[in-house]
Amino acid sequence: MSDLQVNDDVLADSERRLGKLKSEFENLDHQKDDLHGVWGSGEIADAMGEFFDNWSHYRKKLLSSIEDVGGMVSTTRKTFANTDNKLAQSTADHNSAAQKAGH
């Protein structure tokens, strides 16, 4: 049977990156107004505006998924940290009891 190994650094990095992605996706709405002048006028501007609005719908779905995964990573980190602390305390208690018993 193999031991379960959890690398908290990897989980912390994943949590940080998901937070950054979340922030980027949240700030995309502001870019529509900033980019509107670049699109020009007429049909191109209308098409780009329509594309951006459609993208906003799917972006919100992606944002929700990013938030869900970020929550799962955070919960995983906390759960494994708590489990590790409990195991460490249990081991320390066992060793202390063994020393007192003269083993």
C-alpha positions in Angstrom: 0.0 0.0 0.0 1.4 3.4 -0.9 1.3 6.5 1.2 -0.7 9.5 0.2 1.5 12.5 -0.3 0.2 16.0 -0.6 2.4 18.8 -1.8 1.0 22.0 -0.1 3.3 24.2 -2.2 1.6 22.9 -5.4 -1.8 23.4 -3.9 -0.9 26.9 -2.7 0.4 27.8 -6.1 -2.8 26.4 -7.7 -4.9 28.5 -5.3 -2.9 31.6 -6.1 -3.1 31.1 -9.9 -6.9 30.4 -9.7 -7.2 33.7 -7.7 -5.3 35.5 -10.4 -7.5 34.0 -13.2 -10.6 34.9 -11.2 -9.4 38.5 -10.9 -8.6 38.7 -14.7 -12.0 37.3 -15.7 -13.8 39.7 -13.3 -12.0 42.7 -14.8 -12.8 41.9 -18.5 -16.1 43.8 -18.3 -14.2 47.0 -18.0 -12.2 46.3 -21.1 -15.2 46.5 -23.4 -15.5 50.3 -22.8 -11.8 50.7 -23.2 -11.7 48.8 -26.5 -14.8 50.3 -28.1 -12.8 53.2 -29.6 -10.3 50.8 -31.1 -13.0 48.9 -33.0 -14.0 51.8 -35.1 -17.5 52.4 -36.1 -20.2 50.6 -38.1 -20.5 46.9 -38.6 -17.1 46.0 -37.2 -17.9 47.8 -33.9 -21.3 46.2 -33.8 -19.9 42.7 -34.4 -17.2 43.1 -31.8 -19.8 44.4 -29.3 -22.0 41.4 -30.0 -19.0 39.1 -29.7 -18.0 40.7 -26.4 -21.5 40.4 -25.0 -21.7 36.7 -26.0 -18.3 36.1 -24.5 -19.5 37.8 -21.3 -22.1 35.1 -20.9 -19.6 32.3 -21.2 -17.0 34.1 -19.2 -19.4 34.2 -16.3 -19.8 30.4 -16.5 -16.0 30.0 -16.6 -15.7 32.4 -13.6 -18.2 30.3 -11.6 -16.1 27.2 -12.4 -12.9 28.9 -11.4 -14.4 30.0 -8.1 -15.7 26.4 -7.5 -12.3 24.8 -8.2 -10.6 27.5 -6.1 -12.9 26.7 -3.2 -12.1 23.0 -3.6 -8.4 23.6 -3.6 -8.7 25.8 -0.5 -10.8 23.2 1.3 -8.3 20.4 0.3 -5.4 22.4 1.7 -7.2 23.0 5.0 -8.4 19.4 5.3 -4.9 18.0 4.7 -3.3 20.6 7.1 -5.7 19.7 9.8 -5.3 15.9 9.2 -1.5 16.3 9.3 -1.6 18.3 12.5 -3.9 15.6 14.1 -1.6 12.8 13.0 1.5 14.7 14.3 -0.2 15.3 17.7 -1.3 11.6 17.9 2.2 10.5 17.2 3.6 12.9 19.8 1.1 11.6 22.3 1.9 8.0 21.5 5.6 8.6 21.9 5.1 10.5 25.1 3.0 7.6 26.5 5.6 5.1 25.4 8.4 7.0 27.1 6.4 7.2 30.4 5.8 3.5 30.2 9.5 2.9 29.8 9.3 1.5 26.2 
